[in-house]
Amino acid sequence: MTSTHFLSHTLRTTAFGLITLGASWSAIAAPLKPDLAKSNVTIVFKQMNVPVEAKFKQFTPLIDFNSAQPETSKASVDIAIPSFDLGDPEYNKEVLKKEWFNAQQFPKASFVTSSIKASAGAPAGSKYDVAGKLTIKGKTTDVSFPLTVKKEGGAQVFNGSLPIKRLTYNIGEGDWKDTSMVADEIIIKFHLVAN
């Protein structure tokens, strides 16, 4: 084999190796496809000390998760505020008003990760510490919460609970700042199934 042929062969082999590596990396790092029929985003709060659960019917999760290198993973969730459902049309109309979610001016809430790290002491690939930015009603804050991940068949299931204070985001203005009727503490819970 002449030096020219050797060089040409080496370049082709290297290029093929890089293309193959790129293809396999893409397969690892490709965003997952959410199964919205099996996923949900809910909130739990206390009204006159009685727990109430409500859900958001429309949300858009984007999950790019790599369990082998969780620090390279990223995720975001956009939530359609007008889809908030307390189970009663009158209550639903009330919470979309300016004093509460002000859905006309702020129709979307969002969460975007800034870091995902494996939890210390947890079995590999099962628990993570997530940090990111939560935006509700135009107010953005840094938040963090624990995330569990498990496999169910060909799907990955992500579960998390994020406690927040509603008054931080001006949810409940005027007379509704009184926390004796509706508690300040709210827990945002999500269950996301992705393939």
C-alpha positions in Angstrom: 0.0 0.0 0.0 1.5 3.4 -1.0 1.7 6.2 1.5 -1.1 8.0 -0.4 -3.4 5.0 -0.2 -2.5 4.5 3.5 -3.3 8.1 4.3 -6.6 8.0 2.4 -7.5 4.7 4.2 -6.6 6.2 7.6 -8.7 9.3 7.0 -11.7 7.2 5.8 -11.5 5.0 8.9 -11.2 8.0 11.2 -14.1 9.7 9.6 -16.2 6.6 9.8 -15.3 6.2 13.4 -16.3 9.8 14.2 -19.6 9.5 12.3 -20.3 6.3 14.2 -19.4 7.9 17.5 -21.6 10.9 16.7 -24.5 8.7 15.8 -24.2 6.7 19.0 -23.9 9.9 21.0 -27.0 11.3 19.3 -28.9 8.1 20.3 -27.8 8.6 24.0 -28.4 12.3 24.1 -31.5 12.6 22.0 -34.5 14.2 23.7 -37.1 11.8 25.1 -40.6 11.8 23.8 -43.1 12.6 26.5 -46.2 10.4 26.9 -48.7 13.2 27.9 -51.6 10.8 28.3 -49.6 9.1 31.2 -48.0 12.3 32.6 -49.4 15.0 34.9 -48.6 18.2 36.7 -50.6 19.0 39.8 -50.5 21.3 42.8 -51.5 20.7 46.4 -52.5 23.5 48.7 -54.5 24.0 51.9 -57.7 25.9 51.9 -58.9 26.5 55.5 -56.4 23.8 56.5 -58.0 21.2 54.1 -55.7 19.8 51.4 -56.9 20.6 47.9 -55.4 19.1 44.7 -55.7 20.7 41.3 -54.1 20.0 37.9 -52.9 21.7 34.8 -54.4 20.0 31.8 -51.9 21.4 29.3 -48.1 21.4 29.7 -45.1 20.8 27.4 -42.1 19.0 28.8 -38.8 18.8 27.1 -36.5 16.1 28.5 -32.9 15.5 27.4 -31.7 13.0 30.0 -28.6 10.9 30.1 -28.3 8.7 33.2 -24.7 7.9 32.4 -23.8 11.6 32.5 -26.6 13.4 34.4 -24.7 16.6 34.5 -25.1 16.9 30.7 -28.9 16.4 31.0 -31.4 19.3 30.8 -35.1 19.7 31.0 -37.9 22.3 30.9 -41.6 22.4 31.4 -44.0 25.1 30.0 -47.4 25.1 31.7 -50.5 26.7 30.2 -52.0 28.6 33.1 -55.5 28.8 31.6 -55.7 25.0 31.7 -55.7 25.1 35.5 -58.5 22.9 36.8 -59.9 22.9 40.3 -62.7 20.7 39.3 -65.3 23.5 39.2 -65.8 26.0 36.4 -66.6 28.9 38.7 -63.5 28.3 40.8 -61.4 27.9 37.6 -62.6 31.3 36.4 -61.8 32.9 39.8 -58.2 31.7 40.0 -57.4 33.0 36.5 -58.2 36.6 37.6 -55.6 39.3 38.2 -55.5 38.7 42.0 -54.5 35.0 41.5 -52.7 33.8 38.4 -53.5 36.8 36.1 -53.7 34.4 33.2 -54.5 37.1 30.7 -51.2 38.9 31.3 -49.2 35.8 32.2 -50.6 32.8 30.3 -47.5 30.6 30.9 -45.5 29.3 33.8 -42.1 27.6 33.2 -39.3 25.7 34.8 -35.9 25.3 33.2 -33.1 23.3 34.8 -29.7 24.8 35.5 -28.2 21.5 36.9 -29.0 17.9 37.4 -26.7 15.9 39.7 -26.8 12.3 41.0 -27.9 12.3 44.7 -25.1 11.3 47.1 -25.7 7.9 48.6 -28.6 6.9 46.4 -28.5 3.8 44.1 -27.0 4.7 40.7 -29.5 6.1 38.2 -32.4 6.4 40.7 -32.2 9.8 42.5 -31.0 13.2 41.4 -30.8 16.7 42.8 -32.3 19.2 40.4 -31.8 23.0 40.4 -33.3 25.5 38.0 -35.4 28.6 37.5 -39.2 28.7 38.1 -41.2 31.5 36.5 -44.8 32.2 37.6 -46.8 35.3 37.0 -43.7 37.1 35.6 -41.6 36.4 38.7 -38.5 34.1 38.4 -36.7 32.4 41.3 -34.1 29.8 41.8 -35.5 26.5 43.1 -34.3 23.0 43.8 -35.9 19.7 44.5 -35.2 15.9 44.5 -36.0 13.9 41.4 -36.6 10.1 41.2 -36.2 8.2 37.9 -37.2 4.7 37.2 -37.7 2.5 34.2 -41.1 0.9 33.4 -40.9 -1.2 30.3 -39.4 0.9 27.5 -40.3 4.2 29.3 -38.6 6.3 31.9 -40.7 7.8 34.7 -39.7 11.1 36.4 -41.3 12.1 39.7 -40.7 15.2 41.7 -42.2 17.5 44.2 -41.3 21.2 44.5 -42.5 23.2 47.5 -43.0 26.9 46.9 -44.7 29.9 48.6 -47.5 31.4 46.6 -46.9 34.9 47.9 -43.4 34.8 46.5 -45.0 34.8 43.0 -47.9 37.2 44.0 -50.5 34.4 43.7 -53.2 35.9 45.8 -53.1 39.6 46.0 -55.1 42.1 48.1 -57.3 40.4 50.6 -56.0 37.0 49.4 -52.6 37.7 50.9 -54.2 36.5 54.2 -52.9 32.9 54.6 -55.6 31.9 57.1 -57.9 31.1 54.2 -55.4 29.8 51.6 -52.1 28.7 53.0 -48.9 30.2 51.6 -47.3 26.8 51.0 -48.0 25.0 47.7 -46.4 21.8 46.4 -46.0 21.4 42.7 -45.9 17.7 41.8 -45.1 16.2 38.5 -45.2 12.7 37.1 -43.6 12.6 33.6 -43.5 9.5 31.5 -41.2 9.5 28.4 -39.9 7.1 25.8 
